[in-house]
């Protein structure tokens, strides 16, 4: 439930079927409404393109069957990406095994995020209500 999507006056910000929120920088007019609406401070105006920008989880790599660069280069294996709907995926197994410890950023915004944190101090994240 990303709050940045409905505030975009030109529909440059949208959510893909897989849930990833992206910006079409050919449509973006750089108004920064989405930057202001993002509760995670994850958006910014790219000074080169003068359009909104954010992490895309390397959708271009995902579409090519590769891992996002941050996941692939994380030597400690601290970053994991996967299909939560597949009960046999590494991600699903990890989420089940550590359910009580899983946290999300700013649950009070009710964005239903699909980025989860395990083992972070409460100073950085807040436990998901009901967990």
N, C-alpha and C positions, 0 to 999 in steps of 0.2 A: 504494500500500500504506500508507494513512494509519493510524498507530498510535492516533489519537484515536477511530476508529470502534469497534473492539472493546472499548474500556474503558468506553464509555457504558452504564450500567446500565439505561437506559430507551429505548435506540435513538433518542435525539433527534439524535445525530450520525450522518450517513449520507453515502454517496458516490452521487451521481447517475450515470446512465448515461454522461453526457458527462465524468465524472471529477471534477467539482467537488464538494468536500466542503462540506456545509451543516449547519446546526443548526435543528431544528424547535423554536423557543423555546416553543411550546405544550406540548411534551413534556418539555423540559429542566427538571431539578430544581435546577440550579445547584451540583451536587456538585464541579465543577471537575476531575474525573478527566481529561477531554479536554484541559484547559488544561495539566495536568501532563504528559500524554503527548505533547504536541506538541513535536517537536524544534526547531521553527522559532520558538518563542515568538510564534506568530501568533494565539493564542487568548487570550481574557480574559473575565472575568465583567463583563457590562454592568451598571453600577450602577443604571441605570434599570429594566431588566427583571429583574435578578437571575438572568439566564441566561447561558450561554456564548454567545460571539459571535466572529466572525472575518470577514475579507474573503470575500465570496461571488462575486467577479468580476462583481458587479452582475447576478446571474442574471435578475432582473426585467427588466433592460434587454436582455440577450441574448435572452430569450424574446420580446421585442417587436421583435427585429431591429436593435437598437441596440448600440453599443459600450459597454463599461464606462466609467463616468465618468472614471476615471483615464487611460484610453487616449484618449478623445475630447478631454480637456482638456490633454493633453501637447503643448505647442506645438512641442517639438523632435522629436516622433515617436519617442521612445525606448521607448515601450511599444507592444507589438504583441500582438494576440490572434488566433488563427485555428485552423483545423482541420489538425492535423499529418497526418491521414490523407489529405488532399487534396494530391497532389503538385504541384498548380498554385497552391496558396495562397501568399500572400506569406510567411507564416510558414514553410512547408515549404521554400520557395526560400532564405530567409534561413538556416535551420538547415543546409541542405546547403552553402551557400556558405561558411559560417563554422564548419563542423563541428569543426575542431581547437580553436577558441577558445571553444566553448560550455561553460558551467559550470553546476552546480547547487549549491544549498546543502546541506551536510552529506550527501554521498553515502554516507558510512559507515553511515548509518541505514537504507539500502536501502529507501527509501520509494517509489522510482521516480517522482520528482516530474515534473510537466509544466510547471514554471515554470523557465525557462532565463535565464541571464545571459550577456551578451556584453560583453567589455571591462572587466569589473570586476577590481579588484586582488585578488590571492590572499589578502589579509588579510581580505576579506569573503566570498569564496566559494572552494570547492575544486574543482579539475578533476574531471570525471566519470571514473571509472576506465575505462581502455580507450580514452580519447579523446586 
